[in-house]
Amino acid sequence: MIKKELLDILACPQCKGPVELNAEQNGIICRKCQLRYEIRNNIPIMLIDEAKPLIET
């Protein structure tokens, strides 16, 4: 689980905008870019090349 203090200082590497934890708490999302960055072993992978499109149902 990502600590709130870390989440508060993270920004989307593409647009530099705010990010938030997704509902499943296994990724960090940028609503502006519609991207999801995975969290692996409690480490957010904030690489644009590794980001997945945000698909909301």
SEDRENNU-784580 format. One record per atom (N, C-alpha, C, O, CB): residue number from 1; x, y, z. Coordinates in nm, 3 decimals, decimal comma. Glycine has a CB too. Layout:
# residues N
r k:NUM&east:X&north:Y&up:Z
...
# end
This chain:
# residues 57
r k:1&east:0,085&north:-0,119&up:0,000
r k:1&east:0,000&north:0,000&up:0,000
r k:1&east:0,088&north:0,124&up:0,000
r k:1&east:0,186&north:0,133&up:0,074
r k:1&east:-0,096&north:0,000&up:0,123
r k:2&east:0,052&north:0,218&up:-0,083
r k:2&east:0,126&north:0,343&up:-0,095
r k:2&east:0,083&north:0,438&up:0,018
r k:2&east:-0,036&north:0,455&up:0,043
r k:2&east:0,102&north:0,408&up:-0,234
r k:3&east:0,180&north:0,498&up:0,083
r k:3&east:0,150&north:0,594&up:0,190
r k:3&east:0,097&north:0,723&up:0,130
r k:3&east:0,137&north:0,763&up:0,021
r k:3&east:0,275&north:0,621&up:0,277
r k:4&east:0,007&north:0,787&up:0,202
r k:4&east:-0,054&north:0,911&up:0,157
r k:4&east:0,052&north:1,019&up:0,133
r k:4&east:0,038&north:1,099&up:0,040
r k:4&east:-0,157&north:0,960&up:0,258
r k:5&east:0,156&north:1,022&up:0,214
r k:5&east:0,261&north:1,122&up:0,199
r k:5&east:0,331&north:1,108&up:0,063
r k:5&east:0,363&north:1,208&up:-0,001
r k:5&east:0,365&north:1,110&up:0,313
r k:6&east:0,354&north:0,984&up:0,019
r k:6&east:0,415&north:0,961&up:-0,111
r k:6&east:0,319&north:0,999&up:-0,223
r k:6&east:0,358&north:1,064&up:-0,320
r k:6&east:0,459&north:0,814&up:-0,126
r k:7&east:0,195&north:0,961&up:-0,209
r k:7&east:0,095&north:0,992&up:-0,311
r k:7&east:0,079&north:1,143&up:-0,327
r k:7&east:0,056&north:1,192&up:-0,438
r k:7&east:-0,041&north:0,928&up:-0,274
r k:8&east:0,091&north:1,216&up:-0,218
r k:8&east:0,077&north:1,362&up:-0,223
r k:8&east:0,187&north:1,429&up:-0,305
r k:8&east:0,163&north:1,536&up:-0,362
r k:8&east:0,076&north:1,419&up:-0,082
r k:9&east:0,306&north:1,370&up:-0,312
r k:9&east:0,415&north:1,434&up:-0,385
r k:9&east:0,433&north:1,381&up:-0,526
r k:9&east:0,508&north:1,438&up:-0,605
r k:9&east:0,545&north:1,417&up:-0,308
r k:10&east:0,365&north:1,271&up:-0,559
r k:10&east:0,377&north:1,216&up:-0,694
r k:10&east:0,297&north:1,299&up:-0,793
r k:10&east:0,193&north:1,357&up:-0,759
r k:10&east:0,329&north:1,070&up:-0,696
r k:11&east:0,347&north:1,304&up:-0,917
r k:11&east:0,276&north:1,371&up:-1,026
r k:11&east:0,288&north:1,284&up:-1,150
r k:11&east:0,381&north:1,205&up:-1,163
r k:11&east:0,334&north:1,515&up:-1,052
r k:12&east:0,194&north:1,300&up:-1,239
r k:12&east:0,197&north:1,226&up:-1,365
r k:12&east:0,322&north:1,267&up:-1,443
r k:12&east:0,345&north:1,386&up:-1,463
r k:12&east:0,069&north:1,253&up:-1,449
r k:13&east:0,403&north:1,172&up:-1,486
r k:13&east:0,524&north:1,207&up:-1,560
r k:13&east:0,495&north:1,266&up:-1,698
r k:13&east:0,582&north:1,329&up:-1,758
r k:13&east:0,611&north:1,086&up:-1,574
r k:14&east:0,375&north:1,246&up:-1,749
r k:14&east:0,342&north:1,298&up:-1,882
r k:14&east:0,295&north:1,443&up:-1,876
r k:14&east:0,348&north:1,529&up:-1,947
r k:14&east:0,235&north:1,211&up:-1,947
r k:15&east:0,195&north:1,471&up:-1,791
r k:15&east:0,138&north:1,606&up:-1,787
r k:15&east:0,177&north:1,685&up:-1,662
r k:15&east:0,148&north:1,804&up:-1,651
r k:15&east:-0,012&north:1,597&up:-1,794
r k:16&east:0,243&north:1,619&up:-1,568
r k:16&east:0,286&north:1,679&up:-1,440
r k:16&east:0,167&north:1,714&up:-1,351
r k:16&east:0,181&north:1,791&up:-1,256
r k:16&east:0,369&north:1,804&up:-1,466
r k:17&east:0,051&north:1,656&up:-1,382
r k:17&east:-0,070&north:1,682&up:-1,305
r k:17&east:-0,084&north:1,588&up:-1,187
r k:17&east:-0,001&north:1,500&up:-1,166
r k:17&east:-0,191&north:1,671&up:-1,393
r k:18&east:-0,191&north:1,608&up:-1,109
r k:18&east:-0,213&north:1,525&up:-0,990
r k:18&east:-0,251&north:1,381&up:-1,027
r k:18&east:-0,309&north:1,355&up:-1,133
r k:18&east:-0,323&north:1,587&up:-0,904
r k:19&east:-0,217&north:1,290&up:-0,938
r k:19&east:-0,251&north:1,149&up:-0,956
r k:19&east:-0,323&north:1,102&up:-0,831
r k:19&east:-0,318&north:1,166&up:-0,726
r k:19&east:-0,124&north:1,062&up:-0,983
r k:20&east:-0,390&north:0,988&up:-0,844
r k:20&east:-0,462&north:0,931&up:-0,730
r k:20&east:-0,453&north:0,779&up:-0,736
r k:20&east:-0,426&north:0,721&up:-0,841
r k:20&east:-0,611&north:0,976&up:-0,727
r k:21&east:-0,476&north:0,718&up:-0,623
r k:21&east:-0,477&north:0,573&up:-0,613
r k:21&east:-0,607&north:0,521&up:-0,672
r k:21&east:-0,713&north:0,579&up:-0,647
r k:21&east:-0,459&north:0,527&up:-0,465
r k:22&east:-0,601&north:0,413&up:-0,749
r k:22&east:-0,725&north:0,359&up:-0,806
r k:22&east:-0,801&north:0,282&up:-0,698
r k:22&east:-0,749&north:0,258&up:-0,589
r k:22&east:-0,694&north:0,267&up:-0,928
r k:23&east:-0,923&north:0,243&up:-0,728
r k:23&east:-1,010&north:0,178&up:-0,630
r k:23&east:-0,952&north:0,046&up:-0,579
r k:23&east:-0,969&north:0,012&up:-0,462
r k:23&east:-1,146&north:0,154&up:-0,691
r k:24&east:-0,884&north:-0,028&up:-0,666
r k:24&east:-0,826&north:-0,156&up:-0,627
r k:24&east:-0,694&north:-0,139&up:-0,551
r k:24&east:-0,641&north:-0,236&up:-0,496
r k:24&east:-0,802&north:-0,243&up:-0,750
r k:25&east:-0,643&north:-0,017&up:-0,547
r k:25&east:-0,517&north:0,017&up:-0,482
r k:25&east:-0,398&north:-0,061&up:-0,539
r k:25&east:-0,303&north:-0,092&up:-0,467
r k:25&east:-0,527&north:-0,008&up:-0,333
r k:26&east:-0,404&north:-0,091&up:-0,668
r k:26&east:-0,292&north:-0,159&up:-0,733
r k:26&east:-0,234&north:-0,074&up:-0,845
r k:26&east:-0,155&north:-0,122&up:-0,926
r k:26&east:-0,337&north:-0,296&up:-0,788
r k:27&east:-0,274&north:0,052&up:-0,850
r k:27&east:-0,225&north:0,141&up:-0,952
r k:27&east:-0,251&north:0,286&up:-0,917
r k:27&east:-0,334&north:0,317&up:-0,831
r k:27&east:-0,288&north:0,108&up:-1,085
r k:28&east:-0,179&north:0,372&up:-0,984
r k:28&east:-0,195&north:0,515&up:-0,968
r k:28&east:-0,246&north:0,569&up:-1,100
r k:28&east:-0,193&north:0,536&up:-1,206
r k:28&east:-0,059&north:0,585&up:-0,924
r k:29&east:-0,349&north:0,652&up:-1,093
r k:29&east:-0,410&north:0,698&up:-1,217
r k:29&east:-0,399&north:0,850&up:-1,233
r k:29&east:-0,399&north:0,926&up:-1,136
r k:29&east:-0,556&north:0,657&up:-1,220
r k:30&east:-0,390&north:0,889&up:-1,359
r k:30&east:-0,397&north:1,029&up:-1,397
r k:30&east:-0,524&north:1,044&up:-1,480
r k:30&east:-0,534&north:0,989&up:-1,590
r k:30&east:-0,268&north:1,076&up:-1,477
r k:31&east:-0,619&north:1,116&up:-1,429
r k:31&east:-0,746&north:1,132&up:-1,500
r k:31&east:-0,730&north:1,218&up:-1,625
r k:31&east:-0,798&north:1,195&up:-1,725
r k:31&east:-0,852&north:1,195&up:-1,407
r k:32&east:-0,641&north:1,317&up:-1,623
r k:32&east:-0,622&north:1,405&up:-1,738
r k:32&east:-0,566&north:1,327&up:-1,858
r k:32&east:-0,614&north:1,343&up:-1,970
r k:32&east:-0,528&north:1,521&up:-1,703
r k:33&east:-0,466&north:1,243&up:-1,834
r k:33&east:-0,403&north:1,166&up:-1,943
r k:33&east:-0,473&north:1,032&up:-1,966
r k:33&east:-0,445&north:0,964&up:-2,065
r k:33&east:-0,255&north:1,141&up:-1,912
r k:34&east:-0,564&north:0,994&up:-1,875
r k:34&east:-0,633&north:0,866&up:-1,885
r k:34&east:-0,534&north:0,750&up:-1,886
r k:34&east:-0,545&north:0,658&up:-1,967
r k:34&east:-0,721&north:0,862&up:-2,010
r k:35&east:-0,436&north:0,756&up:-1,793
r k:35&east:-0,334&north:0,652&up:-1,782
r k:35&east:-0,332&north:0,594&up:-1,641
r k:35&east:-0,366&north:0,661&up:-1,543
r k:35&east:-0,196&north:0,707&up:-1,818
r k:36&east:-0,292&north:0,466&up:-1,634
r k:36&east:-0,274&north:0,398&up:-1,505
r k:36&east:-0,131&north:0,349&up:-1,497
r k:36&east:-0,081&north:0,282&up:-1,587
r k:36&east:-0,376&north:0,280&up:-1,487
r k:37&east:-0,067&north:0,384&up:-1,388
r k:37&east:0,068&north:0,339&up:-1,360
r k:37&east:0,061&north:0,228&up:-1,256
r k:37&east:-0,001&north:0,247&up:-1,150
r k:37&east:0,159&north:0,457&up:-1,311
r k:38&east:0,121&north:0,115&up:-1,283
r k:38&east:0,115&north:0,000&up:-1,193
r k:38&east:0,196&north:0,024&up:-1,066
r k:38&east:0,289&north:0,104&up:-1,062
r k:38&east:0,164&north:-0,125&up:-1,262
r k:39&east:0,156&north:-0,048&up:-0,962
r k:39&east:0,233&north:-0,053&up:-0,838
r k:39&east:0,282&north:-0,196&up:-0,825
r k:39&east:0,202&north:-0,289&up:-0,818
r k:39&east:0,148&north:-0,008&up:-0,712
r k:40&east:0,414&north:-0,214&up:-0,822
r k:40&east:0,474&north:-0,347&up:-0,807
r k:40&east:0,559&north:-0,350&up:-0,682
r k:40&east:0,648&north:-0,266&up:-0,664
r k:40&east:0,557&north:-0,385&up:-0,931
r k:41&east:0,533&north:-0,446&up:-0,596
r k:41&east:0,609&north:-0,459&up:-0,471
r k:41&east:0,610&north:-0,328&up:-0,393
r k:41&east:0,712&north:-0,287&up:-0,339
r k:41&east:0,753&north:-0,503&up:-0,499
r k:42&east:0,493&north:-0,263&up:-0,387
r k:42&east:0,474&north:-0,136&up:-0,317
r k:42&east:0,554&north:-0,021&up:-0,377
r k:42&east:0,577&north:0,080&up:-0,310
r k:42&east:0,511&north:-0,152&up:-0,173
r k:43&east:0,597&north:-0,033&up:-0,503
r k:43&east:0,671&north:0,073&up:-0,571
r k:43&east:0,592&north:0,117&up:-0,693
r k:43&east:0,564&north:0,035&up:-0,782
r k:43&east:0,814&north:0,025&up:-0,611
r k:44&east:0,555&north:0,245&up:-0,700
r k:44&east:0,485&north:0,292&up:-0,819
r k:44&east:0,580&north:0,301&up:-0,938
r k:44&east:0,688&north:0,360&up:-0,927
r k:44&east:0,421&north:0,430&up:-0,793
r k:45&east:0,541&north:0,242&up:-1,049
r k:45&east:0,621&north:0,244&up:-1,171
r k:45&east:0,573&north:0,363&up:-1,255
r k:45&east:0,482&north:0,349&up:-1,337
r k:45&east:0,610&north:0,107&up:-1,250
r k:46&east:0,635&north:0,476&up:-1,235
r k:46&east:0,591&north:0,601&up:-1,297
r k:46&east:0,667&north:0,628&up:-1,428
r k:46&east:0,729&north:0,733&up:-1,444
r k:46&east:0,609&north:0,718&up:-1,200
r k:47&east:0,661&north:0,532&up:-1,518
r k:47&east:0,724&north:0,545&up:-1,648
r k:47&east:0,616&north:0,552&up:-1,755
r k:47&east:0,527&north:0,467&up:-1,760
r k:47&east:0,821&north:0,426&up:-1,676
r k:48&east:0,623&north:0,652&up:-1,840
r k:48&east:0,521&north:0,670&up:-1,944
r k:48&east:0,512&north:0,547&up:-2,033
r k:48&east:0,402&north:0,506&up:-2,071
r k:48&east:0,551&north:0,794&up:-2,028
r k:49&east:0,625&north:0,488&up:-2,067
r k:49&east:0,627&north:0,369&up:-2,154
r k:49&east:0,560&north:0,248&up:-2,090
r k:49&east:0,517&north:0,158&up:-2,161
r k:49&east:0,769&north:0,334&up:-2,191
r k:50&east:0,552&north:0,245&up:-1,958
r k:50&east:0,493&north:0,131&up:-1,887
r k:50&east:0,345&north:0,156&up:-1,852
r k:50&east:0,276&north:0,065&up:-1,806
r k:50&east:0,573&north:0,101&up:-1,759
r k:51&east:0,297&north:0,277&up:-1,873
r k:51&east:0,160&north:0,313&up:-1,836
r k:51&east:0,060&north:0,241&up:-1,927
r k:51&east:0,088&north:0,212&up:-2,043
r k:51&east:0,139&north:0,466&up:-1,846
r k:52&east:-0,055&north:0,213&up:-1,871
r k:52&east:-0,164&north:0,147&up:-1,943
r k:52&east:-0,280&north:0,246&up:-1,957
r k:52&east:-0,302&north:0,328&up:-1,867
r k:52&east:-0,210&north:0,016&up:-1,871
r k:53&east:-0,354&north:0,240&up:-2,066
r k:53&east:-0,471&north:0,328&up:-2,080
r k:53&east:-0,572&north:0,300&up:-1,968
r k:53&east:-0,596&north:0,185&up:-1,931
r k:53&east:-0,539&north:0,308&up:-2,219
r k:54&east:-0,630&north:0,406&up:-1,917
r k:54&east:-0,729&north:0,397&up:-1,811
r k:54&east:-0,863&north:0,363&up:-1,875
r k:54&east:-0,918&north:0,440&up:-1,954
r k:54&east:-0,738&north:0,530&up:-1,729
r k:55&east:-0,916&north:0,247&up:-1,841
r k:55&east:-1,045&north:0,204&up:-1,893
r k:55&east:-1,143&north:0,200&up:-1,777
r k:55&east:-1,129&north:0,118&up:-1,686
r k:55&east:-1,035&north:0,065&up:-1,965
r k:56&east:-1,240&north:0,287&up:-1,782
r k:56&east:-1,340&north:0,292&up:-1,675
r k:56&east:-1,465&north:0,222&up:-1,724
r k:56&east:-1,510&north:0,242&up:-1,837
r k:56&east:-1,371&north:0,439&up:-1,633
r k:57&east:-1,521&north:0,140&up:-1,636
r k:57&east:-1,644&north:0,069&up:-1,671
r k:57&east:-1,763&north:0,125&up:-1,600
r k:57&east:-1,875&north:0,077&up:-1,619
r k:57&east:-1,632&north:-0,078&up:-1,640
# end
